[in-house]
Amino acid sequence: MTHPVAPRRRRLMLAGLAALPAFAFASAARAASIFPFIPDHYTFSQKQVQEAVARKFPLERTARQIFDVVLSNPVVGMAADRNRVTVKVDARLATPFMPNPVNGAFTLSTQLAYDAPSRSVVLVSPTVDDSQLTGDAAQYNQQIAAAGAMLAAQLLDRYPIYTFKPEELQFAGVSYEPGTITVLSNGIRVQIVEK
């Protein structure tokens, strides 16, 4: 034998069932954010960053009007603990003050930032973390490191490692832009947020 459901309870149940799809849709929209229509982040591998930086080399410059410097063979690393990208480059320096050119290496590190006008992730504020020189250059180490710092700033500051295509930052008339940039142990993660 079945018992009839009171009309008031039936109306409440029907109203509750009717509201479920709208509630589920709103919850899913909040949880999914911009995904799956546009990713909530992009990740660039260390290899992609290596290829971008390698396009800049080899480079020949005169620093401080006394050092002829050739920088080559960049090797990109990820310093996740400092949220910086490292670049080790081979260096060959010649100056009238030394009878023979000096070979060595500079290790630079740089922060990352987003440059809105060019839609690019760029290297910013590079510094020389280490310089290793061979031969009779020990007495000139401070001057060479200073010259290296100046060259690093000229060479890598504001250098783009990735440029977003317009369609990567737009969907359904909504504009997005990179947010937090995080250096990982094997690449770079760029958060994408709504403008």
Backbone torsions as a table, in degrees:
resi	resn	phi	psi	omega
1	MET	NA	131.9	180.0
2	THR	-101.1	147.9	178.5
3	HIS	-102.9	134.3	178.2
4	PRO	-67.2	142.4	177.8
5	VAL	-84.8	135.2	-178.7
6	ALA	-60.0	139.6	-177.8
7	PRO	-56.1	-36.5	-179.0
8	ARG	-66.0	-43.8	178.9
9	ARG	-64.1	-37.7	-179.9
10	ARG	-63.9	-44.0	179.4
11	ARG	-62.4	-41.4	179.2
12	LEU	-63.9	-42.7	179.0
13	MET	-63.4	-45.0	180.0
14	LEU	-63.6	-41.3	177.9
15	ALA	-63.5	-41.1	178.6
16	GLY	-64.5	-43.3	178.1
17	LEU	-65.2	-37.3	179.3
18	ALA	-66.8	-31.8	-178.4
19	ALA	-79.4	-20.1	-176.9
20	LEU	-57.2	-49.5	-179.0
21	PRO	-59.2	-42.2	179.7
22	ALA	-63.6	-41.8	179.1
23	PHE	-64.7	-44.4	-179.6
24	ALA	-63.4	-40.7	179.7
25	PHE	-64.9	-45.0	180.0
26	ALA	-62.8	-41.0	179.2
27	SER	-65.4	-42.9	-179.9
28	ALA	-64.6	-38.9	-180.0
29	ALA	-64.0	-40.2	178.7
30	ARG	-67.5	-41.5	-176.5
31	ALA	-70.1	-38.0	-176.0
32	ALA	-81.4	-22.0	-178.8
33	SER	55.2	-120.0	-179.4
34	ILE	-92.8	-9.1	178.2
35	PHE	-80.8	139.6	11.7
36	PRO	-96.8	2.7	-174.7
37	PHE	-69.7	-38.4	173.5
38	ILE	-140.6	137.9	-177.1
39	PRO	-65.7	155.2	178.1
40	ASP	-85.5	-3.1	174.6
41	HIS	-162.8	160.3	171.0
42	TYR	-119.8	145.2	176.7
43	THR	-123.3	130.6	176.8
44	PHE	-109.9	132.5	-178.4
45	SER	-76.9	162.2	176.1
46	GLN	-59.6	-36.0	179.3
47	LYS	-62.6	-42.1	178.5
48	GLN	-63.3	-40.9	178.5
49	VAL	-66.7	-41.5	177.7
50	GLN	-57.0	-46.7	-178.6
51	GLU	-64.4	-39.2	179.3
52	ALA	-65.2	-44.9	-178.5
53	VAL	-69.5	-38.0	-177.4
54	ALA	-61.1	-26.5	179.5
55	ARG	-63.4	-19.4	-176.5
56	LYS	-84.4	-11.6	-172.8
57	PHE	-116.2	160.5	-3.8
58	PRO	-73.2	160.8	-177.1
59	LEU	-134.1	133.2	176.5
60	GLU	-117.5	131.6	-180.0
61	ARG	-147.8	160.7	169.7
62	THR	-107.4	126.6	-178.7
63	ALA	-111.4	133.9	177.8
64	ARG	53.7	25.0	176.6
65	GLN	61.2	11.5	179.0
66	ILE	-131.7	-17.1	-179.8
67	PHE	-111.4	123.7	167.9
68	ASP	-93.2	119.9	-172.2
69	VAL	-120.7	133.6	171.2
70	VAL	-118.8	121.5	177.5
71	LEU	-109.9	134.6	-177.2
72	SER	-152.4	174.1	174.9
73	ASN	51.9	58.4	179.1
74	PRO	-68.6	142.1	174.7
75	VAL	-127.0	116.6	-176.9
76	VAL	-88.2	137.4	175.0
77	GLY	-130.7	165.5	-179.9
78	MET	-115.8	117.7	177.0
79	ALA	-102.0	75.9	-175.3
80	ALA	-60.2	-34.2	-178.5
81	ASP	-65.2	-24.0	178.9
82	ARG	-110.5	0.3	-176.8
83	ASN	55.0	44.8	-180.0
84	ARG	-133.5	157.6	173.1
85	VAL	-101.8	136.6	177.0
86	THR	-106.7	149.3	176.2
87	VAL	-136.6	116.5	175.9
88	LYS	-100.8	127.6	-178.9
89	VAL	-126.2	143.7	172.2
90	ASP	-75.3	143.8	-178.0
91	ALA	-131.9	141.8	173.0
92	ARG	-129.1	121.2	-175.7
93	LEU	-121.4	137.2	175.7
94	ALA	-130.0	143.4	177.7
95	THR	-150.8	150.6	178.4
96	PRO	-62.5	-16.4	-177.6
97	PHE	-82.8	-7.3	178.7
98	MET	-126.1	139.1	-176.9
99	PRO	-67.4	-30.9	-178.0
100	ASN	-126.8	151.9	175.2
101	PRO	-63.2	154.8	-179.7
102	VAL	-111.0	135.7	174.9
103	ASN	-105.9	152.6	178.6
104	GLY	-178.4	-159.4	179.5
105	ALA	-149.1	146.0	172.9
106	PHE	-113.9	139.4	169.7
107	THR	-112.8	119.0	-179.6
108	LEU	-107.1	154.0	169.6
109	SER	-133.5	150.6	-174.3
110	THR	-145.4	150.4	173.5
111	GLN	-85.6	172.9	177.1
112	LEU	-123.3	148.7	177.8
113	ALA	-150.1	165.6	176.4
114	TYR	-103.4	128.3	177.3
115	ASP	-102.9	102.9	-173.3
116	ALA	-61.4	-44.1	-178.3
117	PRO	-58.3	-36.3	-179.4
118	SER	-98.2	-2.8	-176.3
119	ARG	55.3	38.8	-174.6
120	SER	-120.4	147.3	166.6
121	VAL	-86.7	122.9	-173.6
122	VAL	-122.6	156.6	172.9
123	LEU	-81.7	137.1	178.9
124	VAL	-136.6	149.5	175.6
125	SER	53.3	54.0	177.7
126	PRO	-68.7	143.6	176.8
127	THR	-133.7	154.3	175.9
128	VAL	-87.0	116.4	178.9
129	ASP	-87.7	-29.5	-174.6
130	ASP	-157.0	143.7	171.8
131	SER	-134.2	131.0	179.0
132	GLN	-123.0	119.3	-176.6
133	LEU	-124.0	148.8	178.9
134	THR	-110.4	163.6	175.6
135	GLY	83.8	-147.4	-174.2
136	ASP	-89.5	29.0	-173.2
137	ALA	-93.3	-1.8	-174.5
138	ALA	-55.6	-40.4	-177.8
139	GLN	-70.2	-16.8	179.7
140	TYR	-105.1	9.1	-172.9
141	ASN	-56.5	-42.3	-178.5
142	GLN	-64.6	-44.3	179.9
143	GLN	-66.5	-40.0	-179.7
144	ILE	-67.0	-41.5	177.8
145	ALA	-62.1	-40.0	178.2
146	ALA	-65.4	-41.6	177.3
147	ALA	-64.0	-39.4	178.1
148	GLY	-63.8	-40.3	178.2
149	ALA	-62.7	-42.4	179.2
150	MET	-64.4	-43.4	178.4
151	LEU	-64.5	-40.3	179.1
152	ALA	-60.2	-42.6	179.5
153	ALA	-63.3	-43.6	179.9
154	GLN	-67.2	-40.2	-171.6
155	LEU	-78.9	-48.1	-170.3
156	LEU	-107.2	-15.9	-178.0
157	ASP	-65.3	127.0	-179.4
158	ARG	70.3	15.5	179.2
159	TYR	-77.5	126.8	-177.4
160	PRO	-77.8	133.0	174.2
161	ILE	-104.4	-15.9	173.7
162	TYR	-158.2	134.5	176.5
163	THR	-116.1	123.8	-179.6
164	PHE	-74.2	140.8	171.5
165	LYS	-77.7	149.8	-178.9
166	PRO	-54.6	-38.9	-177.8
167	GLU	-70.1	-16.1	177.1
168	GLU	-76.6	-15.5	-177.0
169	LEU	-119.9	19.1	177.5
170	GLN	-141.2	141.8	171.7
171	PHE	-154.5	130.1	177.2
172	ALA	50.1	42.8	177.5
173	GLY	77.6	2.5	179.4
174	VAL	-103.5	134.2	179.7
175	SER	-96.8	141.8	178.1
176	TYR	-124.0	163.9	177.6
177	GLU	-150.5	157.1	176.3
178	PRO	-64.9	141.7	176.3
179	GLY	-110.2	-119.6	-177.5
180	THR	-65.3	133.0	177.1
181	ILE	-110.5	122.7	-175.8
182	THR	-121.8	128.0	175.0
183	VAL	-83.9	123.5	177.6
184	LEU	-99.6	177.5	179.4
185	SER	-70.7	-21.6	-176.9
186	ASN	-130.0	15.1	179.6
187	GLY	171.4	-160.2	-177.2
188	ILE	-131.2	133.0	179.2
189	ARG	-111.3	125.1	-179.4
190	VAL	-115.1	116.2	177.9
191	GLN	-72.8	141.3	177.4
192	ILE	-111.8	125.2	-177.4
193	VAL	-128.4	157.4	177.9
194	GLU	-72.6	138.8	179.4
195	LYS	-67.6	NA	NA
